[in-house]
Amino acid sequence: MSLIHGVGDFFALDIGTTAIRLVQLAGDAQHGWTLQKFAYVPVDQKVLEDGSALGMRRLGETILGAMQQAGITTKNIAVGMPAAKTFTSIIKVDNQSEAELMNTVKYQLDKYIPMAIDEATVDFVSLGVCPNDPTKVEVLISSTSVDFAESRMEMIESFGLNVVAQEPESLAMARALMPVGAQDARLIIDLGERSTDLVMMYRGMPRLVRSIPGGFSLMIKTVTSALNVRADQARQFILKFGLAQDKVEGQVFKALDSTLESYASELSKSIRFFKSEYMDAPVGGIILSGFAGMIPFIAEYIEAKTDVPTTQGNPWQLVRVTPEQQQVLQPVASEFAVAIGLAERSNER
């Protein structure tokens, strides 16, 4: 099992908080990708959170049903790992040969992960020479608990599938959303149901990876309380009116303003930290994904608060899609960043 590296032919599985998404691509990063097969299946949140044997069986049956719906026949599968269950960081060590570097990091892993080494599944990869210090090499380290990794793998493999890779969702998301050829840094954000993943990409590599609490569910709770409406109504208001101040008398914006102020402050904090580490690297933009890619006027709000150009991300930027596929995907296309990023994994270390 690999947390980071490529794995050959497979399909990608993103187990979200309200749906599962499957993607299988043909092609490669050099020549572009073509969407072969996909599925989007809404799932009751209680099923996705049920860790019992019955809950695992229901989830597995849903995955197999989605595979059948999509026409996927390969048994190899790459799975996203939620930020709440993973720890990802970038460290700097002295520049040395590849073999020496791997040994150095391997024997010092316990210094870099927040759990006992015998309780963790760990993977790491060299990102190359540090852009602003040629005497240092950057290494990305990702870890998760053995218990979580093995339980997830056992559940999926009990249905005849072969888990060939588990990768942090934040890294997969960034792979799909990073603009090709961008020489400046970009802060890529995925607003999820309960938390937000942030990845600062620079020169094609992640340089800062973090997760902040408080996702879309917090916004729903805030609007529910402020407007005295049901949670499902609050969700609809946010996704339909967003931060428009000329809709419903700007009540949604007023309810969310303090929450979003704190949210934008965290983004600015991440940008400042990155600039303190890479002083010559300009931050050329913020790219939004997940619910942040669906809420009207949130891009304009974040740009005003951070003074950084902010746009809605397009996870399909490198994937050729037929008009028929595009029509089916249109309502949920912005939710596929993790699945597409997993499917776009390179087959080279």
C-alpha positions in Angstrom: 0.0 0.0 0.0 1.2 3.5 -0.8 0.1 6.8 0.6 1.7 8.9 -2.1 3.3 7.0 -5.0 1.7 5.8 -8.3 0.3 2.4 -8.7 -0.6 1.4 -12.4 -4.1 0.8 -13.7 -6.8 1.6 -11.1 -9.9 3.6 -10.5 -10.3 6.4 -7.9 -12.7 6.4 -5.0 -13.6 9.5 -3.0 -15.7 8.7 0.1 -17.2 12.1 1.0 -19.5 13.1 3.8 -22.7 13.0 1.7 -21.7 11.0 -1.4 -19.2 8.7 -3.0 -17.5 9.5 -6.3 -15.8 7.1 -8.6 -13.5 8.1 -11.6 -11.5 6.1 -14.1 -9.3 8.0 -16.6 -7.4 7.0 -19.6 -4.2 8.8 -20.7 -1.4 10.5 -18.8 -0.3 13.9 -17.5 1.9 14.6 -20.6 -0.8 13.9 -23.3 -3.9 14.7 -21.3 -6.7 12.6 -19.7 -9.9 11.2 -21.0 -12.8 10.4 -18.7 -13.6 6.8 -19.2 -16.1 5.9 -16.4 -17.5 7.7 -13.4 -20.3 7.5 -10.8 -21.8 9.9 -8.3 -23.9 8.3 -5.6 -25.5 10.3 -2.7 -25.3 8.4 0.5 -27.0 9.0 3.9 -24.5 10.6 6.2 -25.4 8.1 8.9 -24.2 5.3 6.7 -20.9 7.0 5.9 -20.3 7.6 9.7 -21.4 4.1 10.8 -18.3 2.2 11.8 -20.1 -1.0 12.7 -19.9 -4.2 10.6 -23.4 -3.5 9.3 -22.4 0.1 8.3 -19.2 -1.1 6.6 -21.2 -3.7 4.7 -23.7 -1.1 3.5 -21.0 1.2 2.4 -19.2 -1.6 0.5 -22.4 -2.5 -1.2 -22.9 1.1 -2.2 -19.4 1.2 -3.7 -20.0 -2.0 -5.7 -23.3 -0.7 -6.9 -21.6 2.5 -8.1 -18.9 0.5 -9.9 -21.6 -1.5 -11.7 -23.5 1.7 -12.5 -20.2 3.2 -14.0 -19.2 0.0 -15.8 -15.9 -0.2 -13.9 -14.3 -3.7 -14.1 -10.8 -3.3 -12.7 -10.4 -4.3 -9.1 -7.5 -2.0 -8.4 -8.6 1.1 -6.4 -7.0 4.3 -5.0 -8.7 5.7 -2.0 -8.7 9.2 -0.6 -7.8 9.7 3.1 -9.7 12.4 4.9 -7.6 15.2 6.5 -9.0 14.4 9.9 -7.4 10.9 9.7 -4.1 12.0 8.2 -1.1 14.1 9.1 0.9 15.7 6.2 3.9 18.0 6.5 6.9 19.3 4.6 10.2 19.1 6.2 13.7 20.5 5.2 16.8 18.4 5.6 20.4 18.9 4.4 21.0 18.3 0.7 22.4 14.8 0.1 22.2 11.9 -2.3 18.8 10.2 -2.8 19.8 7.1 -0.9 21.2 9.1 2.0 18.2 11.3 2.1 15.8 8.3 2.3 17.8 6.8 5.1 18.0 10.0 7.0 14.3 10.6 6.9 13.4 6.9 7.6 15.4 6.9 10.8 14.0 10.2 12.0 10.3 9.7 11.2 9.3 9.6 14.8 10.4 13.3 15.1 8.0 14.3 12.3 4.7 12.5 13.0 2.3 13.0 15.9 2.0 9.3 16.9 4.2 6.4 17.9 6.0 5.1 14.8 4.7 1.5 15.4 1.1 2.8 15.4 1.5 4.7 12.1 1.5 4.0 8.4 4.0 6.5 6.9 5.1 7.4 3.4 7.4 10.1 2.3 8.8 11.5 -1.0 11.5 14.0 -1.9 10.1 17.3 -3.4 13.6 18.2 -4.6 15.9 21.1 -3.6 14.3 23.8 -1.6 13.5 26.7 -4.0 15.0 29.4 -1.8 17.9 27.3 -0.2 20.0 25.0 -2.4 21.6 23.5 0.7 18.3 22.0 1.8 16.0 19.4 0.3 12.2 19.3 1.0 10.5 16.1 1.9 6.8 15.5 2.1 5.7 13.2 4.9 2.2 11.7 5.2 1.0 9.4 7.9 -2.2 7.9 9.3 -2.9 5.4 12.0 -2.4 1.8 11.2 -5.8 1.0 12.7 -7.6 3.4 10.3 -5.6 2.4 7.2 -6.0 -1.3 7.8 -9.7 -1.1 8.7 -10.5 0.9 5.6 -8.4 -1.4 3.4 -9.9 -4.6 4.9 -13.4 -3.3 4.4 -12.8 -2.5 0.8 -10.9 -5.7 0.1 -13.6 -7.8 1.7 -15.7 -7.0 -1.4 -13.1 -8.4 -3.8 -11.3 -5.1 -4.5 -7.6 -4.5 -4.3 -6.5 -1.3 -2.5 -3.3 -0.3 -4.2 -3.0 3.3 -2.8 -4.4 5.5 -0.1 -3.6 9.2 -0.5 -4.5 12.3 1.6 -7.4 14.0 0.0 -5.7 17.4 0.2 -2.9 16.2 -2.1 -5.2 14.7 -4.6 -7.4 17.8 -4.7 -4.4 20.0 -5.3 -3.2 17.8 -8.2 -6.5 18.3 -10.0 -6.9 22.0 -9.4 -3.3 23.5 -9.8 -3.1 25.4 -13.1 -0.7 23.9 -15.5 2.5 25.8 -16.0 1.9 28.3 -13.2 5.3 29.6 -11.9 3.9 31.5 -9.0 2.4 30.0 -5.8 -1.3 29.2 -5.5 -3.3 28.5 -2.4 -5.8 25.8 -3.2 -8.8 25.4 -0.8 -11.4 22.7 -0.5 -14.3 23.7 1.8 -15.7 20.4 3.0 -18.7 19.5 5.2 -16.8 19.8 8.5 -13.4 21.2 7.7 -11.3 23.0 5.1 -8.2 21.6 3.4 -5.5 24.1 2.4 -2.6 23.4 0.1 -0.1 25.9 -1.1 1.4 24.8 -4.4 4.6 26.3 -5.8 6.6 25.1 -8.8 4.4 22.0 -9.1 4.9 20.8 -5.5 2.9 21.3 -2.2 4.8 23.6 0.1 2.3 24.0 2.9 -0.5 21.5 3.8 -3.0 22.2 6.6 -6.6 21.7 7.6 -8.8 24.2 9.5 -11.9 23.2 11.4 -15.3 24.6 10.6 -16.7 23.6 7.2 -20.0 24.0 5.4 -22.0 22.4 8.2 -20.9 25.3 10.5 -22.3 27.8 7.9 -25.5 25.8 7.8 -25.8 25.9 11.6 -25.1 29.6 11.7 -27.7 30.5 9.1 -30.2 28.1 10.7 -29.9 29.9 14.0 -29.7 33.4 12.6 -32.7 33.1 10.2 -34.7 30.6 12.4 -35.1 28.1 9.5 -34.6 24.4 9.1 -31.1 23.1 8.2 -32.2 22.0 4.7 -33.6 25.5 4.1 -30.4 27.1 5.3 -28.3 24.9 2.9 -30.5 25.9 0.0 -30.3 29.6 1.0 -26.5 29.5 1.1 -26.1 27.6 -2.2 -28.7 29.7 -4.0 -28.1 33.2 -2.7 -24.6 32.9 -1.2 -23.2 36.3 -0.2 -25.4 38.4 -2.4 -26.5 41.4 -0.4 -29.5 42.1 -2.7 -31.1 38.8 -2.0 -33.4 38.0 1.0 -32.3 41.4 2.2 -28.7 40.2 2.6 -29.6 38.1 5.5 -27.4 35.1 4.5 -24.4 37.4 4.1 -25.1 39.1 7.5 -25.4 35.7 9.2 -22.2 34.4 7.7 -20.0 37.5 7.8 -18.3 36.9 11.2 -17.7 33.2 10.3 -16.2 34.1 6.9 -14.1 36.9 8.5 -12.5 34.2 10.7 -12.2 31.9 7.7 -10.5 34.6 5.5 -8.1 35.4 8.4 -6.9 31.8 8.4 -6.2 32.0 4.7 -4.2 35.2 5.2 -2.3 33.6 8.0 -1.4 30.7 5.7 -0.2 33.1 3.0 1.9 35.0 5.5 3.5 31.8 6.8 4.3 30.7 3.3 5.9 34.1 2.4 8.0 33.9 5.5 9.4 30.6 4.3 9.6 31.5 0.5 10.3 35.2 0.5 10.8 35.5 -3.2 7.7 33.5 -4.2 4.7 35.6 -5.3 1.3 34.2 -4.4 -0.6 34.5 -7.7 -4.0 33.4 -6.6 -6.4 31.5 -4.4 -8.4 28.6 -6.0 -11.6 27.5 -4.5 -13.1 24.0 -4.5 -15.8 21.9 -2.8 -18.6 24.1 -1.3 -16.3 27.1 -1.7 -16.7 26.5 -5.5 -20.5 26.5 -5.2 -21.4 29.5 -2.9 -22.2 32.6 -5.0 -19.9 35.6 -4.4 -17.6 33.8 -1.9 -14.7 34.3 -4.3 -15.3 38.0 -4.4 -15.5 38.1 -0.6 -12.2 36.2 -0.1 -10.4 38.3 -2.7 -11.5 41.5 -0.9 -10.4 40.2 2.5 -7.0 38.7 1.4 -6.1 41.0 -1.4 -5.2 37.9 -3.5 -7.0 37.2 -6.9 -9.5 34.4 -6.1 -11.2 32.1 -8.6 -13.4 29.0 -8.7 -11.3 25.9 -9.4 -11.9 23.5 -12.3 -10.9 20.0 -11.5 -11.8 18.9 -15.1 -9.2 21.3 -16.6 -7.0 18.4 -18.0 -9.8 15.9 -18.6 -11.6 15.5 -21.9 -15.3 14.9 -21.4 -18.0 14.1 -23.9 -21.0 16.4 -24.2 -23.2 13.5 -22.8 -20.9 13.1 -19.8 -20.8 16.8 -19.3 -24.5 17.0 -19.1 -24.8 14.3 -16.5 -21.9 15.8 -14.4 -23.0 19.5 -14.6 -24.9 19.6 -11.2 -22.0 18.0 -9.3 -18.9 18.6 -11.4 -17.2 20.9 -8.8 -17.3 18.1 -6.2 -15.0 15.8 -8.1 -11.6 17.4 -7.3 -10.4 14.6 -4.9 -11.6 11.8 -7.2 -10.0 13.3 -10.3 -6.8 14.1 -8.4 -6.6 10.5 -7.3 -7.2 9.2 -10.8 -4.5 11.6 -12.2 -1.8 10.0 -10.1 1.4 9.4 -11.9 2.6 5.8 -12.3 6.2 6.9 -11.5 7.7 7.3 -8.1 
